[in-house]
Amino acid sequence: MKKAKNLFGGIKENFPSGMVVFLVALPLCLGIALASGAPPLSGIIAGIVGGIVIGTVSNSNISVSGPAAGLAAIVLASITELGSFELFLTAGLIAGIIQLVLGFVKAGSISNYFPNSVIEGMLAGIGVIIILKQIPHALGYDKDSFSSEVVFQNGYTLENISNYIGGVLSAIHPGAVVITLISLGILLAWDKVPTLKKLKLLPGALVAVATGILMNEIFKITGSSLAITSQHLVTLPVPQNAEDFAALVTLPDFAGFLNPRVWVIGATIAIVASIETLLCIEASDRLDNQRRITDTNLELRAQGIGNMVSSIIGGLPITSVAVRSSANANAGATSKISTIIHGILLLICVLSIPFVLNLIPLATLAAVLLLVGYKLASPEKIKHFLKKGLFQYIPFLATVLAVVFTDLLTGVGIGLAIAIFFILQGNMKRAYYFSKEELEEADEVTLKLAEEVSFLNKVAIKKTLKNIQPYSKVTIDAKGTSYITSDVLEMIQDFANIRAKEEDIQVQLIGFRTNYQDYERDQHSHITINHRRAM
């Protein structure tokens, strides 16, 4: 009875965020399928599987999986090379099998080696891209799809930028602008007004979408020039009979298992999708207010199962997606129930009311995404990293710019290389010493930090903190430490401020320097702190 009550509470608490993610995911799924040269419904199928199947298997509380724009170019080239979508589905099935194996051999631990400056830079870069991509849709220019992670498809030349801006300005639709402004007003009101924020079962995004539909229908009935035509609305296939429903599902061509090219494509998808997923999982954990840690090996296994299911029933390859995960976190999600709800809503709506969804103006959905983008790339975040010093700010800024001007994986690679350069510059001559007294059932644990603790040491400390049992006594000794990277310091802070309080763990900090006094003053009363200065 108690479990059922908790489940109901989880559904009630997470339904609004599930609704928001559903509204964000719908055009993304369709746009990615279009950009991939695949059937429109293949993107929706991937979204449904990502929500229900992966959402159920994964233990990530914030991450949302679905078709990824980062794979669109690979999918398009692969379908063209193989000559049929059915053969490509076999490659997707192979990718899922490989991901499942990667999960069992514990390849997920690679995510622990990405520094926070790069992860946050990736999120901010995605926020900038979202804003730049949605401004045209907000103005009524819907030539480009929602899905691409590249702002200017033909390169960042002055000619392309000039032509793009000219095209947007010449195609401004007054009705789309009006609906965008009103939708933004509704979303901001729901985000800022305390009374409206309490309406958990009536999310602002749903009100904005309903208002957008109603306004456009009024424009049509009155014959107003503000009326938005079908090319600026969501487009879903509408099955008319049982045969149409059956035709929605495409099965893979299993003869592809004998084709070496299919195996190469499957392996390529598995590697790219796994890296993108691990990046997004690390970012999603950073967005979680409770700072819960996702089991990345389980996540790879969940992604593998999801890709196998999606490929068998005609869906695109799936990864964890930063845009949807960010929307989920910003909408107030507290558990993976939100992800599952978004998948169920996709399934129900596509099967039962596609004609209603086809009334949604793209301008309204652009307004939802504009707000998501702003929260990811807010000026406060930039100021926050600037205060941390150049060693944190330069990798952060480099990642933001690289993600915006190249693509997600290239941008993260550039940011990671710069971060490693700065870290190694100060650490290549210093050995890291880490010792702890740890038994499976130990009541007392001591972590002795080295003279310099960089993000390269993050994984060992993270694993140790994760395995500490409730009601334990923990001593973190920094007497001999002259430098602690903010990644590790924030991890210790999250552990002491959140998890220690919830699990009644007593934490003693020894030897933390003056730089960390603000951190020490923030601790709760049950934490014992020794303020001896590090030598």
C-alpha positions in Angstrom: 0.0 0.0 0.0 2.8 2.3 0.9 4.6 1.6 -2.4 1.5 2.3 -4.4 1.0 5.6 -2.5 4.6 6.6 -3.2 4.2 5.7 -6.8 1.0 7.9 -7.0 2.9 10.7 -5.4 5.7 10.3 -7.9 3.3 10.5 -10.8 1.6 13.6 -9.4 4.9 15.3 -8.7 6.4 14.4 -12.1 3.5 14.7 -14.5 4.1 18.4 -15.2 7.7 17.8 -16.1 6.7 14.7 -18.2 4.3 16.9 -20.1 6.9 19.5 -20.8 9.4 17.0 -22.1 6.7 15.4 -24.2 6.0 18.8 -25.8 9.7 19.4 -26.4 10.4 15.9 -27.7 7.5 15.7 -30.2 8.9 18.2 -32.8 12.5 17.0 -32.1 11.6 13.4 -32.8 9.9 14.4 -36.1 12.7 16.8 -37.1 15.5 14.3 -36.4 13.7 11.7 -38.5 13.4 14.2 -41.4 17.0 15.2 -41.1 18.1 11.6 -41.0 16.2 10.7 -44.2 14.1 8.2 -42.3 10.3 7.7 -42.1 8.7 10.4 -39.9 7.3 7.9 -37.4 10.8 6.3 -36.8 11.7 9.3 -34.7 8.5 9.1 -32.6 9.1 5.3 -32.1 12.6 6.1 -30.8 11.2 8.7 -28.5 8.6 6.2 -27.1 11.2 3.5 -26.5 13.6 6.0 -25.0 11.0 7.1 -22.6 9.3 3.9 -21.6 11.9 1.2 -22.1 15.2 3.0 -21.3 13.4 5.1 -18.6 12.3 1.9 -16.9 15.7 0.1 -17.0 18.0 3.1 -16.3 18.5 4.5 -12.8 19.0 8.0 -14.0 16.5 10.3 -12.4 16.8 13.3 -14.8 18.2 12.0 -18.2 15.7 11.6 -21.1 16.6 9.4 -24.0 15.4 9.6 -27.6 16.6 10.1 -31.2 19.7 12.3 -31.2 20.5 15.1 -33.6 24.2 14.2 -33.3 23.5 10.9 -35.1 21.5 12.4 -37.9 24.4 12.8 -40.3 25.6 9.2 -39.6 22.1 7.8 -40.1 21.5 9.7 -43.3 24.8 8.6 -44.8 24.3 5.0 -43.6 20.8 4.7 -45.1 22.1 6.1 -48.4 25.1 3.7 -48.4 23.1 0.6 -47.5 20.2 1.5 -49.9 17.4 0.7 -47.6 16.0 1.7 -44.2 15.4 -2.0 -43.3 19.1 -2.8 -43.6 19.9 0.2 -41.5 17.6 -1.1 -38.7 19.8 -4.2 -38.6 22.8 -1.9 -38.0 20.9 -0.3 -35.2 20.2 -3.7 -33.7 23.9 -4.5 -33.8 24.7 -1.2 -32.2 22.4 -2.1 -29.3 24.0 -5.5 -28.8 27.5 -3.8 -28.7 26.3 -1.2 -26.2 24.9 -4.0 -24.0 28.3 -5.7 -24.1 30.0 -2.4 -23.2 27.8 -2.0 -20.2 28.7 -5.5 -18.9 32.4 -4.8 -19.3 32.0 -1.6 -17.3 33.0 0.8 -20.1 30.7 3.5 -18.5 33.4 4.6 -16.1 34.9 6.8 -18.8 32.4 9.5 -18.0 34.1 10.1 -14.6 37.1 11.6 -16.4 35.2 14.6 -17.9 35.8 17.8 -15.8 32.9 19.9 -14.7 34.1 22.9 -16.7 33.7 20.9 -19.9 30.4 19.4 -18.9 28.9 22.8 -18.0 30.5 24.3 -21.1 28.8 21.7 -23.2 25.4 22.5 -21.6 25.9 26.2 -22.1 26.9 25.6 -25.7 23.8 23.5 -26.3 21.8 26.4 -24.7 23.2 28.9 -27.2 22.5 26.6 -30.1 18.9 26.1 -28.9 18.4 29.8 -28.8 19.9 30.5 -32.2 18.0 27.6 -33.8 14.6 28.5 -32.3 14.7 32.3 -33.0 13.8 31.7 -36.7 10.9 29.3 -35.7 9.7 31.9 -33.2 9.5 34.4 -36.0 7.7 32.0 -38.4 10.7 30.9 -40.5 10.5 27.1 -40.5 12.8 26.1 -43.4 15.3 24.4 -41.1 14.3 21.5 -38.8 14.2 21.7 -35.0 16.7 18.9 -34.7 20.1 20.0 -36.0 22.9 20.7 -33.5 24.6 23.0 -36.1 23.2 26.5 -36.5 24.4 27.1 -40.1 24.3 23.9 -42.1 26.7 25.2 -44.9 29.4 26.6 -42.6 30.0 29.8 -40.7 31.0 32.0 -43.6 29.9 35.6 -43.7 27.9 34.9 -46.9 26.0 32.0 -45.3 25.3 34.0 -42.2 24.1 37.0 -44.2 21.9 34.8 -46.4 20.5 33.0 -43.4 19.6 36.3 -41.5 18.2 37.8 -44.7 16.0 34.7 -45.2 14.7 34.8 -41.7 13.9 38.6 -41.8 12.1 38.3 -45.1 10.0 35.4 -43.9 8.8 36.8 -40.6 5.2 35.8 -39.9 3.2 38.3 -37.7 1.0 35.5 -36.3 4.0 33.4 -35.3 5.5 36.4 -33.6 2.3 37.1 -31.6 1.9 33.5 -30.5 5.6 33.3 -29.5 5.4 36.4 -27.4 2.2 35.3 -25.7 3.6 31.8 -25.1 6.8 33.3 -23.6 4.7 35.5 -21.3 2.7 32.5 -20.1 5.9 30.4 -19.5 7.6 33.2 -17.6 4.5 33.8 -15.5 4.3 30.1 -14.6 8.0 30.2 -13.8 8.0 33.4 -11.7 4.5 33.8 -10.1 4.4 31.7 -6.8 0.6 31.0 -7.2 1.0 29.6 -10.7 4.1 27.6 -9.8 2.0 25.6 -7.3 -0.3 24.4 -10.1 1.8 21.2 -10.6 -0.8 19.4 -12.7 -1.2 22.4 -15.1 2.3 23.1 -16.4 3.0 26.4 -18.1 4.0 24.6 -21.3 0.6 22.9 -21.6 -1.2 26.2 -21.1 1.1 27.9 -23.7 0.4 25.1 -26.2 -3.3 25.2 -25.6 -3.3 29.0 -25.9 -1.3 28.8 -29.1 -3.7 26.3 -30.7 -6.8 28.4 -29.6 -5.4 31.7 -30.9 -4.5 30.2 -34.3 -7.9 28.6 -34.7 -9.5 32.0 -33.9 -7.2 33.6 -36.5 -8.4 31.1 -39.1 -12.1 31.5 -38.3 -11.9 35.2 -38.4 -9.9 35.2 -41.7 -7.1 37.1 -40.0 -3.8 37.6 -41.8 -2.2 36.4 -38.5 -3.5 32.8 -39.2 -0.6 30.3 -39.3 -0.8 27.7 -42.2 0.0 24.0 -41.9 3.7 24.4 -43.0 4.2 26.2 -39.6 2.5 23.5 -37.6 3.5 20.1 -36.2 3.2 17.4 -38.8 2.3 13.8 -37.8 1.1 11.0 -39.9 -2.6 10.3 -39.3 -3.6 6.6 -39.8 -7.1 6.1 -41.2 -7.5 2.4 -40.7 -5.9 -0.8 -39.4 -3.7 -1.1 -42.5 -2.3 2.3 -41.9 -1.5 1.4 -38.3 0.3 -1.7 -39.4 2.3 0.2 -42.0 3.6 2.5 -39.2 6.0 -0.3 -38.1 9.0 -1.3 -40.2 10.9 -4.5 -39.5 14.7 -4.9 -40.0 16.2 -6.9 -42.8 18.0 -9.7 -40.9 20.0 -10.6 -44.0 22.1 -7.6 -43.0 23.8 -9.7 -40.4 25.8 -11.2 -43.3 26.8 -7.8 -44.7 30.2 -6.5 -43.3 29.2 -2.9 -44.0 26.2 -3.2 -41.7 28.5 -4.4 -38.9 30.9 -1.4 -39.4 27.9 1.0 -39.3 26.5 -0.7 -36.3 29.9 -0.4 -34.4 30.2 3.3 -35.5 26.7 4.1 -34.1 27.4 2.2 -30.9 30.6 4.1 -30.2 29.2 7.6 -31.0 25.9 6.9 -29.2 27.7 5.6 -26.1 30.0 8.6 -25.9 27.2 11.1 -26.4 25.1 9.2 -23.8 27.9 9.3 -21.2 28.4 13.0 -21.7 24.7 13.7 -21.3 24.4 11.4 -18.2 27.3 13.3 -16.5 25.5 16.6 -17.4 22.1 15.3 -16.2 23.6 14.4 -12.8 24.9 17.9 -12.5 21.3 19.2 -13.2 19.9 17.0 -10.5 19.1 19.1 -7.4 19.7 16.0 -5.2 23.0 15.3 -6.9 22.2 11.6 -7.3 24.8 9.5 -9.2 23.7 7.4 -12.2 25.2 4.0 -12.7 26.8 4.6 -16.1 27.4 0.9 -16.8 23.7 0.2 -16.2 22.9 3.2 -18.4 24.9 1.6 -21.3 23.0 -1.6 -20.8 19.7 0.3 -20.8 20.7 2.1 -24.0 21.7 -1.2 -25.6 18.3 -2.7 -24.7 16.5 0.4 -25.9 18.4 0.5 -29.3 17.6 -3.2 -29.8 13.9 -2.7 -29.2 13.8 0.5 -31.3 15.5 -1.1 -34.2 13.2 -4.2 -34.1 10.1 -2.1 -34.4 11.4 0.5 -36.9 12.8 3.3 -34.7 16.0 5.4 -35.0 19.1 4.9 -32.8 18.7 6.4 -29.3 21.0 8.2 -27.0 20.5 10.3 -23.8 19.7 13.8 -25.1 20.8 16.9 -23.4 18.0 19.2 -24.6 15.3 16.9 -23.3 17.1 16.2 -20.1 17.6 19.9 -19.5 14.0 20.6 -20.1 13.1 17.7 -17.7 15.3 19.1 -14.9 14.2 22.7 -15.4 10.5 21.6 -15.3 11.1 20.2 -11.8 11.4 16.4 -12.4 12.4 14.5 -9.3 12.5 10.9 -10.6 12.6 8.8 -13.8 8.8 8.6 -13.6 8.9 11.9 -15.6 10.8 10.3 -18.4 8.4 7.3 -18.5 5.4 9.7 -18.5 6.8 11.5 -21.5 7.1 8.2 -23.4 3.6 7.2 -22.5 2.2 10.5 -23.7 4.0 10.2 -27.0 2.5 6.7 -27.5 -1.0 7.7 -26.5 -1.1 10.9 -28.5 0.4 9.5 -31.7 -2.1 6.6 -31.7 -5.2 8.5 -30.6 -5.1 12.2 -31.3 -2.4 13.0 -34.0 -4.9 15.4 -35.6 -4.9 17.5 -32.4 -1.1 17.5 -32.2 -1.0 18.7 -35.8 -2.7 21.9 -34.7 0.2 23.0 -32.5 2.1 26.0 -33.9 5.9 25.5 -34.1 6.2 29.0 -32.7 4.8 27.9 -29.3 7.2 25.0 -29.1 10.0 27.4 -30.0 9.0 29.5 -27.1 9.4 26.5 -24.7 12.8 25.7 -26.1 14.0 29.4 -26.0 13.4 29.4 -22.2 15.2 26.0 -21.9 18.2 27.5 -23.8 18.3 30.6 -21.7 18.5 28.6 -18.5 21.3 26.5 -19.9 23.4 29.5 -21.0 22.4 32.1 -18.5 24.7 35.0 -17.8 24.9 33.9 -14.2 26.6 30.6 -15.2 29.2 32.5 -17.2 29.9 34.8 -14.2 30.1 31.8 -12.0 32.9 30.2 -14.0 34.7 33.6 -14.4 34.9 33.8 -10.6 36.5 30.4 -10.4 39.6 31.7 -12.3 41.1 31.2 -15.7 42.0 27.5 -15.1 38.2 26.8 -15.0 36.9 29.6 -17.2 39.1 29.1 -20.3 38.1 25.4 -20.7 34.5 26.3 -20.1 34.4 29.1 -22.6 36.4 27.1 -25.2 33.9 24.2 -24.9 30.9 26.6 -25.3 32.4 28.1 -28.5 33.6 24.8 -29.9 30.2 23.2 -29.4 28.4 26.1 -31.1 30.8 26.4 -34.0 31.5 22.6 -34.6 29.3 19.9 -33.1 28.8 18.2 -29.7 31.5 15.6 -29.7 34.1 17.8 -31.4 33.4 20.6 -29.0 33.7 18.4 -26.0 36.9 17.0 -27.3 38.4 20.5 -27.8 37.3 21.5 -24.3 38.7 18.4 -22.8 42.0 18.8 -24.5 42.3 22.4 -23.2 41.2 21.4 -19.7 43.8 18.6 -19.6 46.5 21.0 -20.8 45.8 23.3 -17.9 45.6 20.5 -15.4 48.7 18.8 -16.5 50.6 22.0 -16.6 50.2 22.3 -12.8 50.2 18.6 -12.0 52.6 16.7 -14.3 55.4 16.9 -11.8 53.3 16.1 -8.7 52.4 12.6 -7.7 48.9 11.9 -6.4 48.7 10.1 -3.1 45.3 8.7 -2.1 44.9 6.4 0.9 41.8 5.3 2.8 40.7 2.8 5.5 37.8 1.1 3.9 36.0 -2.1 4.6 32.6 -3.1 3.1 30.9 -2.7 6.5 33.3 -0.1 8.0 31.8 2.5 10.3 34.8 4.9 9.9 36.4 5.9 6.7 39.4 8.3 6.2 40.2 9.9 2.9 43.7 11.4 2.8 44.0 13.9 -0.1 47.2 14.5 -2.0 49.2 17.7 -2.3 47.2 18.5 -5.5 43.8 17.0 -6.3 42.8 17.4 -10.0 39.8 16.1 -11.9 41.9 13.1 -12.8 41.5 12.0 -9.1 37.7 12.5 -9.3 36.8 9.0 -10.1 38.6 7.4 -7.1 37.1 9.9 -4.6 33.7 9.6 -6.3 33.6 5.9 -6.0 34.7 6.0 -2.4 32.0 8.5 -1.4 29.4 6.5 -3.3 30.2 3.3 -1.3 30.1 5.0 2.2 27.3 3.4 4.2 24.6 5.3 6.1 25.4 6.2 9.8 29.2 6.1 9.0 31.9 8.5 10.2 33.9 10.1 7.5 37.1 12.1 7.8 38.4 14.0 4.8 42.0 14.9 5.5 43.5 17.9 3.5 46.4 18.8 5.8 48.9 18.2 3.1 46.8 19.6 0.3 47.6 22.8 -1.4 45.1 22.6 -4.3 41.7 21.0 -4.8 40.0 21.4 -8.2 36.4 22.8 -7.9 35.1 19.5 -9.5 36.2 17.5 -6.4 35.4 20.3 -3.9 31.8 20.6 -5.2 31.5 16.8 -5.1 32.6 16.8 -1.4 30.2 19.7 -0.8 27.3 17.9 -2.3 28.2 14.8 -0.3 28.4 16.7 3.0 25.4 19.0 2.4 22.9 16.6 0.9 23.7 12.9 1.2 25.3 13.1 4.6 22.3 14.9 6.0 19.8 12.4 4.5 21.8 9.3 5.6 23.0 10.6 9.0 26.7 10.4 8.0 29.1 12.4 10.2 31.7 14.2 8.2 34.9 15.7 9.6 37.0 18.0 7.4 40.6 18.5 8.4 43.1 20.9 7.1 40.9 22.7 4.5 42.6 26.0 3.6 41.2 29.5 3.8 40.0 29.3 0.2 37.4 26.7 1.4 36.2 28.5 4.6 32.9 29.6 2.9 32.3 26.0 2.0 33.0 24.8 5.6 30.7 27.4 7.1 27.8 26.1 4.9 27.9 22.7 6.6 25.0 21.5 8.7 25.2 21.2 12.5 25.6 17.4 12.5 29.0 17.8 10.6 32.1 18.1 12.8 34.8 20.4 11.2 38.3 20.9 12.3 39.6 24.3 11.0 43.3 23.6 11.2 45.0 25.3 8.3 46.7 23.1 5.7 50.5 23.4 5.8 
